[in-house]
Amino acid sequence: MTFQFPYIHILNLKEKEKEQALIELGRIGRKKEDIMNEHLALEQKKNLFLQQEGTGKVTASIADIQQRNEYHTYLNQQMSQLEMQINLIDKEIAAKKLDLLDKQKDEKTWNHLRDKAFEKYIQKQKKIEQDLMDEMAAIRHFHQRLSM
C-alpha cells in the first residue's frame, strides 16, 4: 500500500498558482525594465539636445526657438509619462509580491499538511508491521511450546 495524500489536487493547484504569480512578477519586472530603458534613452536625447542647443548658433530665428522649446517640452512630457508608468508598475509589483507571498504561504501550509499525513501513514505502517511481528513471535512461541 502506497501513500496517497487525499488533497494532492489542491496542493498541485497551490503550486501552479505560486508558479503563475512568479511568472507574472517576472513579466512585470521586465516591463518596468523596458520602460526604464526607454526613459533613459529619452533622458540621453534630452541631454544631447541641450548640449547641441548650448553649442549652437547664437542668433536663431523665433521659429527655431519655438521649435526647440516645443521639442524640449515634448521630451519632458514623454519622460513624465514614463515616470508615471514606472510608479504604477512599482505599485503593481508591490501588490504582486504580496499576492506571491500569500500563495507561498498557502503552498507551504498544504505541504505541511501532506508531510503530517505522510508521518501518520508511516506511523500506521510501523504499527501494522509491529503487530505482524508480534503475532509471528506469538505463533512461533506457541509452536515451540507444543513441540516440547
ZABA-10081 format. One record per residue: x negated, y negated, z of N, C-alpha, C, O in turn; residue in one letter. Coordinates in steps of 0.02 Angstrom, whole numbers, padded with zeros to 5 digits, always signed. Layout:
REM residues N
XYZXYZXYZXYZA/...
//
This chain:
REM residues 148
-00042+00059+00000+00000+00000+00000-00044-00062+00000-00088-00070+00043M/-00033-00106-00047-00074-00166-00052-00036-00225-00024+00025-00225-00019T/-00074-00276-00006-00045-00336+00023-00009-00376-00030-00036-00389-00084F/+00052-00396-00016+00093-00438-00059+00118-00497-00018+00159-00489+00028Q/+00093-00557-00034+00118-00617+00000+00186-00634-00029+00192-00645-00089F/+00238-00635+00013+00306-00645-00014+00317-00713-00046+00363-00721-00087P/+00277-00762-00030+00287-00830-00057+00231-00850-00105+00214-00909-00110Y/+00204-00801-00140+00148-00815-00185+00168-00864-00241+00127-00904-00263I/+00230-00860-00263+00253-00906-00315+00252-00979-00291+00238-01024-00330H/+00267-00989-00228+00265-01057-00200+00193-01081-00195+00177-01138-00212I/+00149-01036-00172+00078-01053-00168+00050-01070-00237+00013-01118-00244L/+00067-01030-00287+00044-01044-00355+00069-01112-00379+00033-01150-00412N/+00132-01126-00364+00162-01191-00383+00124-01248-00350+00109-01299-00382L/+00109-01241-00286+00072-01294-00250+00002-01304-00279-00022-01360-00284K/-00031-01249-00298-00097-01254-00329-00093-01290-00395-00135-01332-00411E/-00042-01275-00435-00034-01308-00500-00017-01382-00491-00041-01424-00529K/+00023-01398-00441+00039-01468-00428-00023-01507-00409-00033-01564-00431E/-00066-01476-00368-00128-01509-00348-00174-01519-00409-00203-01573-00417K/-00180-01469-00451-00221-01474-00511-00194-01529-00557-00232-01568-00585E/-00128-01532-00563-00097-01584-00605-00111-01654-00577-00125-01700-00615Q/-00108-01660-00512-00122-01725-00480-00195-01745-00492-00210-01804-00503A/-00241-01697-00489-00311-01710-00503-00321-01733-00576-00358-01780-00589L/-00288-01699-00621-00293-01717-00692-00266-01787-00703-00296-01827-00739I/-00209-01802-00672-00179-01868-00679-00225-01923-00650-00232-01976-00680E/-00255-01909-00593-00301-01957-00563-00361-01969-00609-00385-02025-00617L/-00387-01916-00639-00442-01922-00686-00423-01963-00748-00462-02004-00772G/-00362-01951-00773-00338-01988-00831-00333-02063-00816-00353-02104-00856R/-00307-02079-00758-00300-02149-00739-00369-02180-00728-00380-02238-00746I/-00415-02142-00701-00484-02167-00691-00517-02183-00758-00551-02234-00765G/-00507-02139-00808-00535-02153-00874-00502-02214-00906-00536-02254-00939R/-00437-02222-00895-00402-02280-00922-00430-02344-00891-00441-02394-00926K/-00442-02343-00826-00471-02401-00792-00541-02416-00820-00558-02474-00831K/-00580-02364-00830-00647-02373-00856-00645-02405-00926-00685-02449-00941E/-00598-02382-00968-00591-02411-01035-00574-02486-01031-00602-02527-01067D/-00528-02502-00987-00507-02572-00980-00564-02614-00952-00574-02671-00973I/-00602-02586-00906-00659-02623-00878-00712-02635-00932-00743-02688-00935M/-00722-02585-00976-00769-02594-01031-00745-02648-01079-00785-02688-01104N/-00680-02648-01093-00651-02699-01135-00660-02769-01104-00675-02817-01139E/-00649-02773-01038-00659-02836-01002-00731-02859-01007-00745-02918-01018H/-00777-02813-00998-00848-02829-01003-00866-02854-01073-00904-02901-01080L/-00838-02823-01124-00851-02844-01193-00825-02916-01204-00858-02956-01235A/-00765-02930-01177-00738-02998-01184-00782-03049-01147-00793-03104-01170L/-00805-03029-01089-00848-03073-01049-00913-03088-01087-00938-03144-01087E/-00940-03036-01119-01000-03047-01159-00986-03093-01219-01027-03136-01235Q/-00928-03083-01251-00909-03128-01306-00904-03200-01281-00927-03247-01314K/-00873-03208-01223-00864-03275-01194-00932-03307-01180-00944-03365-01196K/-00977-03268-01149-01043-03295-01133-01082-03313-01197-01115-03365-01199N/-01077-03271-01247-01110-03284-01311-01080-03348-01343-01117-03390-01369L/-01015-03354-01340-00981-03413-01367-01004-03476-01330-01019-03527-01362F/-01007-03473-01264-01029-03531-01225-01102-03548-01240-01121-03607-01242L/-01143-03497-01250-01213-03508-01268-01218-03543-01335-01256-03591-01344Q/-01181-03517-01384-01183-03547-01451-01155-03618-01450-01179-03661-01486Q/-01104-03628-01409-01075-03694-01404-01125-03743-01374-01127-03802-01394E/-01164-03720-01326-01214-03763-01293-01271-03780-01339-01299-03835-01334G/-01288-03735-01384-01344-03748-01430-01320-03774-01497-01360-03786-01543T/-01255-03784-01504-01226-03806-01568-01240-03879-01581-01272-03914-01542G/-01214-03901-01636-01225-03970-01656-01188-04018-01609-01135-04001-01583K/-01216-04076-01599-01189-04124-01552-01126-04157-01581-01077-04168-01545V/-01129-04172-01643-01071-04203-01674-01026-04149-01705-01048-04111-01748T/-00965-04147-01682-00918-04098-01708-00851-04133-01719-00835-04182-01685A/-00815-04109-01766-00750-04139-01779-00701-04120-01725-00711-04071-01688S/-00649-04157-01720-00596-04144-01670-00565-04076-01682-00549-04039-01635I/-00557-04059-01745-00527-03994-01762-00572-03937-01738-00547-03886-01713A/-00639-03944-01745-00685-03893-01720-00681-03887-01644-00680-03832-01617D/-00678-03944-01611-00674-03944-01538-00609-03910-01515-00610-03870-01469I/-00555-03927-01548-00490-03896-01530-00492-03820-01542-00468-03781-01502Q/-00521-03802-01599-00525-03730-01615-00567-03694-01564-00549-03639-01543Q/-00622-03722-01543-00665-03691-01491-00628-03686-01424-00631-03635-01390R/-00593-03740-01407-00554-03739-01344-00500-03685-01346-00489-03650-01297N/-00467-03680-01404-00415-03628-01410-00445-03558-01405-00416-03514-01372E/-00503-03548-01437-00536-03483-01433-00558-03469-01361-00550-03413-01337Y/-00584-03518-01327-00605-03511-01257-00545-03493-01213-00549-03449-01171H/-00490-03528-01224-00428-03515-01187-00403-03445-01202-00380-03409-01157T/-00406-03425-01265-00385-03358-01286-00426-03305-01249-00399-03257-01222Y/-00492-03314-01248-00535-03265-01214-00518-03262-01139-00515-03207-01110L/-00507-03320-01109-00489-03321-01037-00423-03286-01024-00416-03249-00975N/-00374-03296-01069-00309-03263-01060-00316-03187-01067-00287-03149-01029Q/-00354-03166-01117-00364-03094-01127-00398-03064-01065-00379-03010-01043Q/-00448-03098-01039-00483-03073-00980-00436-03070-00920-00438-03023-00880M/-00393-03120-00912-00345-03121-00857-00296-03063-00863-00279-03031-00813S/-00273-03050-00924-00227-02994-00934-00260-02928-00916-00229-02885-00885Q/-00322-02920-00936-00359-02859-00920-00369-02852-00844-00365-02797-00817L/-00383-02908-00812-00392-02907-00739-00326-02886-00704-00327-02849-00655E/-00270-02911-00731-00205-02891-00702-00194-02816-00713-00168-02782-00669M/-00212-02791-00772-00205-02720-00786-00249-02679-00739-00228-02626-00714Q/-00309-02703-00726-00354-02668-00680-00325-02666-00610-00328-02615-00576I/-00296-02722-00588-00264-02724-00522-00206-02675-00518-00197-02640-00467N/-00165-02672-00571-00109-02624-00572-00134-02552-00570-00106-02509-00536L/-00187-02540-00608-00215-02472-00609-00244-02454-00541-00239-02397-00519I/-00276-02503-00508-00302-02490-00441-00246-02469-00393-00255-02424-00352D/-00188-02503-00399-00131-02485-00357-00106-02415-00375-00088-02375-00331K/-00104-02401-00439-00082-02334-00462-00130-02280-00438-00109-02226-00418E/-00195-02295-00440-00245-02247-00416-00235-02234-00342-00239-02176-00320I/-00223-02286-00303-00212-02278-00231-00150-02233-00219-00152-02190-00176A/-00097-02245-00257-00037-02204-00249-00050-02132-00269-00027-02085-00235A/-00087-02121-00323-00103-02054-00346-00148-02018-00297-00142-01957-00287K/-00193-02055-00264-00236-02024-00214-00195-02000-00154-00207-01946-00127K/-00145-02040-00134-00101-02019-00080-00061-01958-00100-00052-01912-00060L/-00037-01958-00162+00000-01901-00187-00044-01839-00188-00022-01784-00169D/-00105-01847-00211-00152-01791-00213-00166-01765-00142-00168-01705-00131L/-00173-01810-00095-00185-01791-00026-00126-01749+00001-00137-01699+00035L/-00065-01771-00014-00006-01733+00006-00005-01663-00025+00011-01614+00008D/-00023-01660-00088-00023-01595-00123-00077-01550-00096-00067-01489-00091K/-00134-01579-00078-00187-01539-00048-00165-01511+00020-00180-01454+00037Q/-00130-01553+00059-00105-01530+00124-00055-01473+00115-00057-01424+00151K/-00009-01481+00066+00040-01429+00053+00005-01363+00034+00022-01310+00060D/-00043-01368-00011-00078-01308-00033-00115-01276+00026-00114-01215+00034E/-00146-01317+00067-00183-01291+00125-00135-01256+00173-00152-01203+00201K/-00076-01285+00183-00026-01254+00227-00006-01186+00201-00003-01137+00239T/+00009-01181+00136+00030-01117+00107-00027-01067+00106-00015-01007+00115W/-00088-01089+00096-00146-01044+00100-00154-01018+00171-00170-00959+00182N/-00143-01062+00219-00147-01041+00290-00093-00988+00305-00107-00939+00339H/-00033-01000+00280+00021-00951+00290+00004-00884+00258+00016-00832+00287L/-00025-00887+00198-00046-00825+00165-00100-00789+00205-00098-00728+00214R/-00148-00827+00231-00202-00797+00271-00174-00765+00335-00195-00710+00354D/-00126-00799+00366-00095-00770+00427-00057-00706+00409-00060-00657+00446K/-00021-00708+00354+00016-00648+00333-00032-00591+00317-00017-00533+00332A/-00089-00607+00288-00139-00556+00273-00168-00527+00337-00179-00466+00342F/-00181-00570+00386-00206-00546+00450-00156-00499+00483-00175-00447+00510E/-00092-00516+00481-00040-00472+00508-00039-00406+00471-00032-00353+00502K/-00045-00409+00405-00046-00348+00365-00105-00304+00385-00097-00243+00394Y/-00164-00333+00393-00224-00295+00413-00213-00264+00482-00229-00205+00492I/-00186-00303+00529-00173-00275+00595-00123-00217+00592-00131-00167+00627Q/-00072-00225+00551-00022-00172+00544-00054-00109+00514-00040-00053+00536K/-00097-00118+00464-00132-00061+00433-00178-00027+00483-00183+00034+00485Q/-00212-00067+00524-00256-00038+00575-00215+00002+00626-00236+00055+00648K/-00157-00024+00644-00112+00010+00692-00088+00076+00662-00088+00128+00696K/-00069+00075+00599-00046+00137+00565-00103+00187+00563-00093+00246+00577I/-00162+00164+00546-00221+00208+00543-00237+00237+00612-00252+00296+00619E/-00234+00194+00663-00248+00217+00731-00196+00268+00753-00213+00317+00786Q/-00133+00257+00738-00080+00304+00756-00092+00371+00722-00082+00424+00752D/-00113+00370+00658-00127+00432+00622-00186+00469+00654-00185+00530+00661L/-00238+00431+00672-00297+00462+00704-00278+00492+00771-00300+00547+00789M/-00235+00456+00809-00213+00482+00873-00172+00546+00863-00180+00594+00901D/-00129+00546+00813-00089+00605+00800-00132+00664+00779-00121+00721+00801E/-00183+00651+00737-00228+00705+00716-00268+00732+00776-00279+00792+00782M/-00288+00687+00819-00326+00708+00879-00281+00750+00924-00303+00800+00953A/-00218+00730+00930-00172+00768+00972-00160+00837+00943-00157+00886+00980A/-00152+00841+00878-00140+00906+00845-00202+00950+00852-00196+01009+00867I/-00262+00922+00842-00324+00959+00849-00331+00985+00921-00349+01043+00932R/-00317+00941+00968-00321+00962+01039-00271+01018+01053-00288+01066+01088H/-00210+01013+01026-00159+01064+01036-00182+01131+01005-00172+01184+01035F/-00212+01129+00944-00235+01190+00911-00294+01221+00949-00300+01282+00953H/-00337+01180+00978-00393+01206+01016-00369+01241+01079-00397+01291+01099Q/-00318+01215+01111-00290+01246+01171-00257+01312+01155-00261+01359+01194R/-00225+01315+01096-00192+01377+01077-00241+01431+01060-00229+01490+01072L/-00298+01412+01031-00347+01462+01012-00389+01486+01071-00427+01534+01062S/-00385+01458+01127-00423+01481+01186-00393+01539+01218-00419+01564+01268M/
//
